[in-house]
Amino acid sequence: MGAGIAGSEVVGLIPQAALDSAAEYYLQIENFRPELIFENRLQILLNQKPALSGLSVAAFLDAVAQTKAVPGGGSVAALAGALAASLGEMVTGFSLSKKELGEFRAQHLELMEKFKTAHLSLQSAIQKDSDSYAGVESALKMPKSSEEEKKRRQEQVQRALQAAALAPIEVAEIAAGLLPCFRQLEPISNPNLKSDLQTGVSMAHAAIRGALANVSINLESIKSEVFSKELRERVQAVEKIVSSGLSS
């Protein structure tokens, strides 16, 4: 009727396709396709990329072996921690089923919950670490022709570096939390699983050292003194747990 729309309201949810159609109609874009919208295209690409934690062992190893920055040491450290937690779950589960260890059931159940929580968190961290470093790579590719672009790029690089440092410190902290759990489990576990328990401890140590190495290399490029100080304090707390065996 030739009248313009003064306003509208969405009650509940609206399909993305409806918004796409509205954009096409009112903007009169020639040869418009939903894939031309950046977020739509990005979502398509993300859907095509399988999560690292969902890959088979062989596929993950192949991905790590590629001459690409990700997945790298951070994701491998997270995987080592997840394996440590999984071994803790296994040893605890077998110990729970052993009648001779029935008096320790309450402790076993508590440890089982801790191992399972760590397992899930570290499994998620495999992807999180790679995503955070991919953010650094993306920031480094930002344009830097003008002073304004250089400033935006530098700010984004610093934000990305901080995110890339936070991912591995979380891995180190979770993996360090496994050590006192293993120490508590050892005297009340099925003795036939001693080697599995020892392997779990070794994998936890590998996760911690690998994660802290990634924290350290990112700290070298982070300019925020406040952020760096807080992160170094977290590193020291992890190292204290490793040396003392006490949980914070």
ABEGO torsion letter per residue (X at the ends): XGBBBAEBBBBEBBBAAAAAAAAAAAAGBBGBBAAABAAAAAAAAAAABBBAAABBAAAAAAAAABBBAOBBAAAAAAAAAAAAAAAAAAAAAAAAABAAAAAAAAAAAAAAAAAAAAAAAAAAAAAAAAAAAAAAAAAAABBAABAAAAAAAAAAAAAAAAAAAAAAAAAAAAAAAAAAAAAAAAAABBAAAAAAAAAAAAAAAAAAAAAAAAAAAAAAABABAAAAAAAAAAAAAAAAAAAAGBBX
